[in-house]
Amino acid sequence: FQAGTDPTNAGSILSVITLSPPSSGPVQIIWSAVPGKKNRVQFKTSLWDLDWGALAGDVTATDMTAFKVDSSVGLATRRFYRVMLVE
């Protein structure tokens, strides 16, 4: 609800839509968004890691989707992402 989604609509959710393939260089994360809401993209390299790192720079959505490019992925063979609402 705080992310601007409609709790009475099962299709109204904050979710990652797509990730670009990591073999093509930087990863682009695209998610469903609500215009005007600010989000932060976080990552970790293992599900066993306790802490999430944050990609630099929060994103304020201007449309129904938003994106962030992770150019810090480097040689990591995998990364897990999540998108969070920033208040």
Buried (B, 14 or more C-beta within 10 A) or exposed (E): EEBBBEEEEEEBEBEEEEBBEBEEEEBBBBBBBBEEBBBBBBBBEEEEEEEBEEBEEEBEBEEEEBBBBBEEBEEEEEBEBEBBBEE
